């Protein structure tokens, strides 16, 4: 199978909108269509790094549950495991309220000695900028910064003008649909301000050295990385999109039906390009369920849609949520099978 075929099928697996958010509402001018070309280059950037050092920032707070959601941490730990298997150094960054569950998951997965955890200061911490500067001093060898399901600040008039560059920005529509009091704030999909709970991790991207490659993964328009998409695309496709659209871009952006799917795809694509198809064994929905059931017995995460403390993601039961992962496993197994002269699998979506 050629690379372009692999990535075409990989995009098909993750570019679904199971909760009807509007990710592909306007054909040809959607979050899916605009971000589709970025998946393969994102994987190539990781695969091509000679000594990859990757930081992953995640954690989305659900105020009604006073807890973090399952979308993000699951993908972060999975991506960290695959990258570790590929020889990368990995650090996961999140708030202290989320790092406890990640610590348990890493220990249960046997990764506690291989993947580092770094706590973000509280959202209200007065010395956050000092922490950011210290982070870059400690991680000066970092090659990649990956954001998975992490709320980022909304647009301002200045960011909108900068985003459109020499093209006319939709300033009239922006001013008409957003209030200045709502600019530069992180929001959830309902349009609720998360500033009190969400440390400004986007400052890592705004201050990172030029050699660092940033990758964003999101599923709603309000996450770090979505500033790579024109504001009017998010405004036109997503409910409350004009208000919640994040202004922070990344070098590459992966938009998927759940952010965890995007993290799995980034892991699968990198493994494919590195020709480590044996890592297909990690793309096992039963194995993943066992890890997180054991983790959540000790420390809770909640479904971001239902706010219930159970093993589901964005309102999807596990049997439905796991399907893209199963498809990725088949994709990775397909090349190994053909290399051994075995009849190739049919299309994973045909």
KEKOL-15831 format. One record per atom (N, C-alpha, C, O): residue in one letter; x, y, z. Coordinates in steps of 0.1 Angstrom, whole numbers, plus 2048, in hexadecimal, padded with zeros to 3 digits. Atoms other than C-alpha are relative to their C-alpha. Layout:
<atoms>
aXYZ;...
</atoms>
This chain:
<atoms>
x8087F4800;x800800800;x80980C800;x81280D808;x7F97F4801;x80D8227F7;x7FC80980C;x7F2808812;x8037F77F5;x81083D811;x7F38087FE;x7EB80A808;x80C7F8802;x7F5852801;x7F37F8802;x7E97FD807;x80C8087FD;x7DD835803;x7FE7FE80F;x7F37FE814;x8018027F2;x7E582E827;x7FA80D807;x7F080B80F;x8057F47F9;x7DF852831;x7F28047FC;x7EA80A803;x80E7FE805;x7BF85581C;x7F77F8809;x7EC7FD80D;x8088097F8;x7B183782F;x80080580F;x7F6804816;x7FF7FB7F2;x7BE845850;x7F780C802;x7F080D80D;x8097F57FF;x7AC86684A;x7F27FC800;x7E9801808;x80E804800;x78C854842;x7FC7FA80D;x7F07FC811;x8038067F3;x78E842863;x7FC80A80B;x7F4809813;x8027F77F6;x790861878;x7F780C7FD;x7F2813805;x8087F4803;x77D87B864;x7F17FC7FF;x7EB7FC7F4;x80E8037FE;x75B871871;x7FB80A80A;x80380E813;x8057F77F6;x744887885;x7F57FA808;x7E97FD805;x80A8087FA;x73286F89C;x7F6808809;x7EB80380B;x8097F87F7;x72488A8B3;x7F980C7F9;x7F28147FF;x8077F6808;x7188A1897;x80480E803;x7FC817804;x7FB7F37FD;x72E8BF8A0;x80080A7F4;x8008167F6;x7FF7F880B;x72F8CB87D;x80E8017FA;x81180A7F2;x7F2800805;x7538C2875;x8018007F1;x80B8047EB;x80180180F;x7498BC850;x7F38057FB;x7EE8007F1;x80E7FB804;x7298D184E;x8008067F2;x7F78047EB;x7FF7F980D;x7348E5830;x80A7F97F7;x8167FB7F9;x7F7808808;x7438CD816;x80A8097F8;x8068137F2;x7F67F8806;x7648DB809;x80580C808;x810811805;x7FC7F57F8;x7658F6823;x7FE7FC80F;x7F7804816;x8038057F3;x7658E2843;x80D7FE808;x818800802;x7F48037F8;x77D8DA860;x8077F47FB;x8147F47FB;x7FA80C805;x7838B8851;x8088037F3;x8138007F1;x7FA7FE80D;x78A8C482D;x80D809801;x8178077FA;x7F47F67FF;x7A28E1838;x80C7F9807;x8177FD804;x7F58067F8;x7B68CB850;x8057F37FA;x8107EE7FE;x7FD80D805;x7B78AB83B;x80F7FF7FB;x8157F57FD;x7F2801805;x7D98B382A;x80A7FF80B;x8167FC807;x7F67FF7F6;x7EA8B684B;x8047F3807;x80F7F280D;x7FE80D7F9;x7E8892858;x80E7FA7FC;x8167F7805;x7F4807805;x804883843;x80D809804;x816803809;x7F47F97FC;x81D8A0848;x80280180F;x80E801813;x7FF8007F2;x8168A086D;x8087F3804;x8117F380D;x7FA80D7FE;x82087B86E;x80F8007FB;x8187FB801;x7F2800806;x83E881857;x80A808809;x81580480A;x7F77F87F8;x84C89C86E;x8057F880C;x8107FA810;x7FB8097F5;x84D88388B;x8097F57FB;x8137F2802;x7F880B805;x85A867876;x80E8047FC;x8177FC7FC;x7F37FB806;x87687C867;x80980580B;x815807808;x7F77FB7F5;x883889889;x80A7F6804;x8077EA807;x7F580A7FD;x8A5879890;x8007FD80F;x8027F1813;x8018027F2;x8A287D8B6;x7F4807806;x7F581280C;x80C7F97FC;x87E8858BD;x7FE80280F;x8007F8816;x8047FD7F2;x8758968DE;x7F38077FF;x7F28127F9;x80D7FB802;x85089B8E0;x7F980380D;x7F97FC817;x8097FC7F5;x83A8AE8F9;x7F28007FC;x7EF8057F1;x80E801803;x8158A78F9;x7F880780B;x7F9804817;x8097F97F6;x7FD8BF90A;x7F27FC7FE;x7ED7FC7F3;x80E804801;x7DA8B4912;x7F980380D;x7FF809816;x8087FD7F5;x7BE8B792B;x7F580A7FE;x7F88167FB;x80B7F7803;x79B8C5926;x7F77FF80C;x7F17F480F;x8088007F3;x7888CF946;x7F18017FD;x7ED8097F5;x80E800801;x7638C7949;x7FA80680D;x7F97FF817;x8047FA7F3;x7558E0963;x7F57FA807;x7F57F9813;x80C8067F9;x7348CF969;x8047F3807;x7FC7EF810;x7FB80C7F9;x7478B0973;x80C802809;x8107F9811;x7F47FC7F9;x7648C2983;x80B7F57FE;x8127F0807;x7F780B803;x77A8A9971;x8058027F1;x7FF80A7EA;x7FB7FF80E;x78E8A5950;x7F97F57F8;x7F57EB7FD;x80780A809;x780892932;x8097F67FA;x8157F77FA;x7F980B806;x78A872922;x8068037F3;x8107FC7EF;x7FA7FC80D;x791882900;x80C808803;x80B813809;x7F37FA7FE;x7B588C901;x80A7F8807;x8147F3802;x7F68097F8;x7C687891D;x8027F27F9;x80D7ED7F9;x7FF80D806;x7BE85790C;x8098007F3;x8127F87F2;x7F87FE80C;x7CD8638EB;x80E804803;x8187FF7FD;x7F27FC7FC;x7EB8738FD;x8087F4804;x8147F3800;x7F980C7FB;x7F585390F;x8037F67F4;x80E7F17F4;x7FE80980B;x7F083E8EF;x80B8057F7;x8147FE7F3;x7F67FA808;x8058568DA;x80D7FF806;x8187FC800;x7F38017F8;x8208578F5;x8067F27FF;x8127F17FD;x7FB80E800;x8228318F5;x8067FD7F2;x8117F77F1;x7FB80380E;x82682F8CF;x80D8077FE;x8168027F8;x7F47F8802;x83F84B8CE;x80C7FA808;x8177FA803;x7F58067F8;x85383B8EA;x8057F37F9;x8117F17F8;x7FC80C808;x85381A8D6;x8098037F4;x8117FB7F0;x7F87FB80B;x86182E8B9;x80C807803;x81480C7FA;x7F47FA7FC;x87D83C8CD;x80080E804;x80B814806;x8017F27FD;x87085E8D6;x80080280F;x7FB7F9817;x8027FC7F2;x87386F8F8;x7F2808800;x7EF8107F8;x80E7FA7FF;x85087A904;x7FE80680D;x801800818;x8047F97F3;x84389291E;x7F18037FD;x7ED8097F3;x80E7FC800;x81D897925;x7FE80B80A;x80380A815;x8027F47F8;x8138B9932;x7F1802802;x7E98017F9;x80E7FE7FD;x7F28BF944;x7FF80680E;x809807815;x8037FB7F3;x7E28CE963;x8027F580A;x8017E9807;x7FE80A7F6;x7E98BD984;x7F47F8802;x7F57EC806;x80D8077FE;x7C48B3986;x7FE7F57F6;x7F67EC7F8;x80180A80B;x7C989E966;x80C7F7800;x80C7EC7FC;x7F3808801;x7ED89296B;x7FF7F4809;x8067EA806;x80180C7F7;x7E387A987;x7FA7F47F9;x7FF7E97FB;x80580B807;x7CE865970;x8097FC7F5;x80A7F07F2;x7F680380A;x7E9867955;x80B7F8806;x8107EE800;x7F58077F8;x80385B96F;x7FB7F2802;x8047E8800;x80580D7FD;x7ED83D977;x8007F87F3;x8057EC7F2;x80080780D;x7E8834952;x80E7FD7FB;x8107F27F6;x7F2803804;x80D83794A;x8067F5808;x80D7EC803;x7FB80A7F7;x815821968;x7FA7F27FB;x8017E87FA;x80680D803;x7FC80695E;x8047FB7F2;x8047EF7EF;x7FB80380D;x80980893A;x80F7FC800;x8147F97F5;x7F28027FF;x82C803946;x80980B7FA;x8148087F5;x7F97F5806;x83782593A;x80580A80A;x80A815806;x7FC7F67F7;x83E83795A;x80E804800;x81280F804;x7F27FD801;x863835955;x8058067F2;x8108097F0;x7FD7FC80E;x861840930;x7F980D7FC;x7FE8147F3;x8077F4804;x84885C92E;x7FF80980C;x7FA805817;x8007F67F5;x84C87B943;x7F3808801;x7EC80A7F7;x80B7F77FE;x830890952;x80480E805;x80D80E80D;x7FC7F27FC;x8328B6956;x7F3807803;x7EA8087FA;x80C7F97FC;x8178C9969;x80080E7FC;x8098167FE;x8037F2802;x8098EA95D;x7FD80780D;x7F6801815;x8057F87F4;x805905977;x7F18027FF;x7EB8007F4;x80F7FD800;x7E190E980;x7FD80B7F7;x8068147F4;x8047F6809;x7CE924969;x80280E805;x8058177FE;x7FF7F27FA;x7D0941981;x80E803805;x81080D80C;x7F37FE7FB;x7F593D989;x80780C7FB;x80780E7EF;x7FB7F3804;x80695F988;x80E7FE7F9;x8128077F1;x7F2802806;x82895097D;x8007F77F4;x80A7F07F2;x80180980B;x81C93D95F;x80A8027F5;x8107F97F0;x7F67FD80A;x83394F947;x80E7FB804;x8167F77FC;x7F48057FB;x85094595D;x8017F17FE;x80C7EC7FB;x80180E802;x84592195B;x8037FD7F1;x80A7F47EE;x7FE80380E;x844923935;x80E8027FC;x8147FA7F5;x7F27FD803;x867932933;x8087F4806;x8127EF7FF;x7F980C7FA;x87391694B;x7FE7F47F8;x8077EC7F6;x80380C808;x8628FC936;x80A7FF7F4;x8107F57F1;x7F880080C;x875906917;x80F7FF803;x8177FA7FB;x7F28027FC;x89690792A;x8027F1802;x80D7EC7FF;x7FF80E7FD;x8908E4936;x7FF7F77F4;x8047EC7F3;x80380880C;x8848D7914;x8058067F4;x7FE8077E9;x7FB7F980C;x89B8E98FC;x8037F67F5;x8057FA7E9;x7FE80A80A;x8A08C88E9;x7F37FC7FA;x7F37F37F1;x80D804805;x87B8C58E2;x7FF8027F0;x80380C7EB;x8027FF80F;x8738BE8BD;x7F18027FC;x7EF8097F2;x80E7FF803;x84D8BC8BE;x7F780480D;x7FA7FF818;x80A7FD7F6;x8308CB8D3;x7F37FD7FA;x7EE8037F0;x80D805805;x80F8B98CF;x7F580480A;x7F7801816;x80C7FD7F8;x7EE8C68DC;x7F57F77FD;x7F07F77F1;x80B809802;x7D28AD8E0;x7F4804809;x7F5804815;x80C7FC7F9;x7AF8BA8E9;x80380980C;x801806817;x7FD7F67F6;x7BB8D88FB;x7FA80E7FC;x7FE8137F2;x8067F3803;x7A68F88FC;x80A80B7FF;x81380C807;x7F77F4802;x7B79178EF;x7F880D7FF;x7EB80C7FD;x8077F3800;x7AE93C8EF;x7F98037F2;x7FE8007E8;x8087FD80C;x7949498D6;x80780C7F9;x8108127FE;x7FA7F5808;x79B9638BB;x7FD80E806;x7F481080E;x8017F27FE;x7A09888BF;x8008077F3;x8028017E9;x8007F980D;x79D9A38A5;x80E7FF7FA;x80F7FD7EE;x7F2801805;x7C39A38A2;x8047F37FA;x80A7F27F0;x7FD80E804;x7C697D89F;x7F97FD7F3;x7FE7F67EA;x80880280C;x7AB97D884;x8078077F4;x8088007E9;x7F97F980B;x7BD99786F;x80D7F97FD;x8107F87F1;x7F3807803;x7DE985873;x7FD7F27F9;x8057EF7F0;x80380D806;x7CE96386A;x7FE8017F1;x8027F97E9;x8047FF80F;x7C1970848;x80B8067F8;x80A8067EC;x7F47FB808;x7E198283F;x7FB80A7F6;x7F58147F9;x8037F780A;x7DD99381E;x7F27FF7FB;x7ED8077F3;x80E802804;x7BA985819;x7F7808809;x7FA80A814;x8097F87F8;x79C999825;x7FA7F780B;x7F57EC808;x8068077F4;x79298D848;x7F2803802;x7ED80F7FF;x80F7FE7FE;x76D989850;x7FE80880D;x7F7803816;x8017F87F4;x76F9A586A;x7F2803804;x7EE80380F;x80E7FD7FD;x74B9AF867;x7F87F5806;x7F17F7810;x80780C7FA;x73E98C86D;x8057FD80E;x7FE7F8816;x7FA8037F3;x756987889;x7FB80980B;x7F7805816;x8057F67F6;x74C9A789B;x7F17FE803;x7ED80080E;x80F8027FF;x72799F895;x7FD7F4809;x7F37F4810;x80380D7FA;x72997C8A3;x8077FE80D;x8047F4814;x7F88027F3;x7429808C0;x80180D807;x802817801;x7FF7F47F7;x7439988DD;x80F801804;x8157F7807;x7F27FD7FC;x7659A88E5;x8037FA80E;x80E7F6811;x7FE8057F3;x76099C909;x8037F1800;x8087EB809;x7FE80E801;x7629788FC;x80D7FC7F8;x80F7F17F6;x7F4803807;x78297B8E9;x80B7FB809;x80C7FE814;x7F48057F9;x7A29698F2;x7FE7F880D;x8057F9817;x8038097F5;x792950909;x7FE7F27FB;x7F97F07F0;x80280E803;x79192A909;x7F17FC803;x7EC7FF80D;x80E8037FE;x76E91B904;x7FE7F17FE;x8067EA7F7;x80580D804;x75D8F9904;x7F78017F5;x7F480C7F0;x80880080C;x7468EE8E8;x7F3807803;x7EC80C7F9;x80D7F97FD;x7288FE8FA;x80280F801;x7F9816803;x7FD7F1800;x73A9208FA;x80280580E;x801811810;x7FE7FC7F3;x74192091F;x80F803802;x8187FB7FE;x7F27FC7FE;x76193292A;x8077F780A;x8027F4815;x7F98097F8;x77B91B938;x80D806807;x81580080C;x7F37F97FB;x795936943;x8037FC80E;x80F7FB811;x7FD8037F1;x79292D968;x8067F2802;x80B7F080C;x7FC80D7FF;x79A909961;x80C7FC7F7;x8127F17F9;x7F780480B;x7B1909943;x80D808800;x80D8147FC;x7F37F9800;x7D6912948;x8038047F1;x8017FD7E8;x7FD7FB80E;x7E292792A;x80C7F97F9;x8167FE7F7;x7F5808806;x7F790B91B;x8038047F2;x80E8017ED;x7FD7FB80E;x7F491C8F9;x80D809800;x81380B7F6;x7F47F8800;x811932905;x80C7F87FD;x8167FE7F9;x7F5809804;x8289148FF;x8028027F1;x80D8027EC;x7FF7FF80E;x8209178DA;x80480E7FC;x80B8107F2;x7FC7F2804;x82393D8D9;x80E804804;x81380E7FF;x7F27FD7FC;x84693B8E9;x8097F67FB;x8157F77FF;x7F780C803;x85491B8DA;x80B8047F6;x80980D7EE;x7F57FD809;x87591C8C8;x7FC7FC7F1;x7F37F47EF;x80480280E;x87491C8A2;x8027F27FB;x7FC7ED7F1;x7FD80D805;x8828F989E;x7F57F6805;x7F57EB800;x80A8097FB;x8648E98B1;x7F48007F6;x7EF80A7F1;x80B802809;x8488DB89B;x7F37FE809;x7F37F6812;x80C8017F8;x8258E08AA;x7F57F97F8;x7F37FB7EC;x80B808806;x8088C88A3;x7F4801809;x7F57FF815;x80D7FE7F9;x7E48CE8AD;x7F67F57FD;x7F57F17F1;x80A80A802;x7C98B48B1;x7F3805807;x7F3808813;x80D7FC7FA;x7A48BE8B7;x7F47FB7F9;x7F57F57EE;x80D805806;x7808B68B0;x7F580A801;x7E98067FF;x80B7F77FF;x76C8D68B5;x80280E7FC;x7F98167FB;x7FD7F2804;x77E8F68AA;x80580880B;x80A813809;x7FC7F87F5;x7859028CD;x80E7FC806;x812801810;x7F38057FA;x7A78F08D2;x80C8067FA;x80B80C7EF;x7F37FC805;x7CB8FA8CE;x8037F97F3;x8017ED7F2;x7FD80580D;x7D48F68AA;x7F68057F6;x7F98067EA;x80B7FD80A;x7B390189B;x80280E7FA;x7FB8127F1;x7FC7F4806;x7C2923894;x8067FF7F2;x8078087EB;x7FB80380E;x7D0912875;x7F48017F6;x7F78037EA;x80C7FF809;x7AC913867;x7FB80E800;x7FB81480A;x8067F3800;x79C93385B;x7F480180A;x7ED7F780B;x80B7FE7F6;x784941875;x7F37FD7FA;x7EA7F7800;x80E801806;x76794185C;x7FD7F17FE;x7F17EE7FD;x80380E802;x76B91B857;x7FA7FA80D;x7F07F380C;x8068057F3;x76591487C;x7F3807803;x7EA800808;x80C7F87FE;x74B92F87E;x7F47FA7F8;x7E97F97FD;x80A805809;x738920861;x7FC7F2802;x7F07EE7FE;x80380E7FE;x7398FC86B;x7FC7FC80E;x7F47F2810;x8028047F2;x7388FA891;x7F7809808;x7F8816807;x8087F87F7;x71D9068A9;x80980880A;x812802810;x7F87F77F7;x72B9238BD;x80E8027FA;x817807801;x7F3800806;x7499208A5;x80780E800;x81380E803;x7FA7F3801;x74F9458A1;x80580580E;x81080B80E;x7FC7FC7F2;x75194A8C7;x80C7F7805;x8157FC80B;x7F78097F9;x76592B8D0;x80D7FD7F8;x8177F77FD;x7F4803809;x77E9298B2;x80D804806;x80F81080A;x7F37FD7FA;x7A19268C0;x8098087F6;x8098047EA;x7F77F8809;x7BA9408B2;x80E7FA7FF;x8157FF7F7;x7F2805800;x7D992B8B9;x8027F67F5;x7FC7EB7F5;x7FD80A80A;x7E791989A;x80B7F7804;x8137FA80D;x7F58097FF;x7FE8FC898;x8067FE7F2;x7FF8017E8;x7FB80380E;x8158F287B;x7F87F77F8;x7F67F87EC;x80980A806;x7FE8D5874;x7F57FE809;x7F67FF815;x80C8017F8;x7DB8CE87F;x7F97F37FC;x7F77F17F0;x80880C802;x7C88AD882;x7F2802806;x7F1804812;x80D7FF7FB;x7A28B0885;x7F97F27FE;x7F97ED7F3;x80680D800;x78F89088E;x7F47FF808;x7F180980F;x80D8017FA;x76E88489B;x80180080F;x7F8806816;x7FB7FE7F2;x77E8818BE;x80E8037FF;x8157FE7F6;x7F27FD800;x7A088F8C6;x8097F4802;x8137F37FD;x7F880D7FE;x7AC86D8D2;x8027F97F3;x80D7F47F1;x7FE80680D;x7A68608AF;x80B8067F8;x8138007F2;x7F57FA806;x7BD87A8A2;x80E7FD805;x8177FB7FE;x7F38057F9;x7D88708BB;x8037F27FB;x80F7EF7F8;x7FD80D805;x7D484C8B0;x8058007F2;x80E7F97EF;x7FC7FF80E;x7D785688C;x80E8057FF;x8168007F6;x7F27FB800;x7F786A893;x8097F5804;x8147F47FE;x7F880C7FC;x80584B8A4;x8017F67F5;x80C7F17F2;x80080A80B;x7FB834888;x8078047F4;x80F7FC7EE;x7F97FB80C;x80884A86C;x80F800802;x8167FE7F9;x7F27FF7FE;x82984F87D;x8067F2801;x8117EF7FB;x7FB80E7FF;x82D829884;x8017FB7F1;x80A7F47EE;x80080480E;x82482385F;x80C8057F9;x8137FD7F2;x7F57FA807;x83E83B852;x80E7FB805;x8177FA7FD;x7F48057FA;x85882D86A;x8027F17FD;x80B7EB801;x80080E803;x84F80A85D;x8007F780C;x8077ED80C;x8018087F4;x8477FD880;x7F27FB801;x7EA7FF80A;x80E805801;x8277EB876;x7FD7F780B;x7F17F480E;x8028097F4;x82C7D3894;x7F980880B;x7F3801814;x8077F87F6;x81E7F08A9;x7F17FF7FE;x7EA804806;x80F802802;x7FC7E689B;x7FA7F980C;x7EE7FB80F;x8058087F4;x7F97D08BA;x7FB80A80B;x7F2806813;x8047F67F6;x7F57F08CF;x7F28057FD;x7EB80A806;x80D7FB804;x7D57FA8BB;x7F57F6803;x7EE7F27FA;x80980B7FB;x7C07E18CF;x7F6807809;x7FA80B814;x80B7F97F8;x79F7EF8DC;x7FE7F980E;x7FB800817;x8028077F3;x79D7D48F7;x80C80480A;x809806815;x7F57FC7F8;x7C07DC903;x7FF80E806;x801811811;x8027F27FC;x7B8801904;x7F580180B;x7F7809814;x80B7FF7F6;x7987FB917;x8047FB80D;x801801818;x7FB8067F3;x7A97E5931;x80980B807;x80880C814;x7F77F67FA;x7C3800937;x7F880B807;x7FB80F812;x8077F57FB;x7AA81C93C;x7F57FC80A;x7F2805813;x8098057F6;x79180894F;x8077FF80E;x802803818;x7F88017F4;x7AC800968;x80480E806;x805810812;x7FB7F37FC;x7B8824968;x7F4808807;x7F680E811;x80B7F87FB;x79583396E;x7FA7FA80C;x7F2801813;x8048057F3;x78F81C98B;x80780780B;x802808817;x7F87FA7F6;x7AA82F99D;x7FE810800;x7FF81680A;x8017F1802;x7A585398F;x7F78037F5;x7F87FD7EA;x80A7FE80B;x78886197B;x8048097F5;x80C8137F6;x8027F780B;x784870959;x7F27FF7FC;x7EB7F57FF;x80E801804;x76287894A;x7FF8027F1;x8078077EB;x8047FE80E;x752877928;x7FD80F7FF;x7F5814806;x8017F2802;x75489A91B;x7F28057FC;x7EE8107FD;x80E7FD804;x73089990D;x7F67FD80B;x7ED80580E;x80A8047F6;x71D886928;x80480480E;x7FC805817;x7FA7FD7F2;x734891946;x7FF7F4809;x7FF7F6815;x80180C7F8;x73086D952;x80E7FA802;x8167FA7F8;x7F38077FD;x74E85B962;x7FF7F27FB;x7FC7E9803;x80080E806;x75083D94B;x8098007F4;x80D80B7EF;x7F780180B;x76583092F;x7F88027F3;x7F47F87EC;x8067FC80D;x756842912;x80680D7FC;x80C814805;x7F97F4804;x76285F8FD;x7F68087F7;x7F08037ED;x8097F8808;x74C87C8F0;x7F37FA7FE;x7ED7FC7F3;x80E806801;x72C8698F6;x8007F37F8;x7F67ED7F6;x7FF80C808;x73984B8E2;x8027F4809;x80C7F4811;x7FD80C7F8;x7368288F2;x80D7FA7FA;x8107FC7EF;x7F3805803;x7578158F1;x8007F87F3;x8097F97EB;x80180880C;x74B7FD8D6;x8008087F3;x8058047E8;x8007F780C;x74681A8BE;x80D8097FF;x81280B7F5;x7F47F87FF;x76382F8CA;x80C7F97FB;x8157FF7F5;x7F4808803;x77C8138C4;x8027FD7F1;x80C7F87ED;x7FF80480E;x77480E89F;x80B8067F8;x8127FF7F1;x7F57FB808;x78D826890;x80E7FA804;x8167F77FC;x7F48077FB;x7A88168A6;x8027F37F9;x80D7EF7F5;x80080D807;x79F7F4898;x8048017F1;x80B7F97EC;x7FD7FE80E;x7A1802875;x80F8037FE;x8157FE7F4;x7F17FD801;x7C480F87B;x8087F4802;x8127F27FC;x7F980C7FE;x7CF7EE888;x8007F87F3;x80B7F27EF;x80080780C;x7C47DE868;x8088067F5;x80F7FF7ED;x7F87F980A;x7D57F9853;x80F7FC802;x8167F97F9;x7F28027FD;x7F67F3865;x8047F17FD;x80F7EE7F9;x7FE80E802;x7F27CD862;x8017FD7F1;x8077F37ED;x80180380E;x7EB7CF83D;x80D7FF7F9;x8107F67F1;x7F3800807;x80E7D8832;x8097F4805;x80F7ED7FD;x7F980C7FA;x81D7BD849;x7FC7F47F9;x8047EB7F6;x80680C807;x8067A3839;x8047FF7F2;x8087F57ED;x7FC80080E;x80E7AD815;x80F7FD7FF;x8137F77F6;x7F2802801;x8337AD81D;x8047F1802;x80E7EC7FD;x7FE80F7FE;x830788828;x7F87F87F6;x7F77EC7F8;x80680780A;x81D77F809;x7F27FB803;x7ED7F27FD;x80E8047FC;x7FB77C81A;x7F68097F9;x7F98157F7;x80B7F8806;x7DB788809;x7FD80D808;x7FB80C814;x8027F37F9;x7D67AD812;x7F2801805;x7E97FB7FF;x80D7FD7FB;x7B97B8827;x7F78087F7;x7FD8107EF;x8087F6807;x79B7C9817;x80180D806;x80780F811;x8017F27FB;x7967EE81C;x7FA80080E;x7F07F9810;x8058007F2;x7917F5841;x7F3807801;x7EC80780B;x80D7F9800;x77280A837;x7F87FB7F5;x7EE8027F1;x80780480C;x7667F681A;x7F97F2802;x7F27ED7FA;
</atoms>
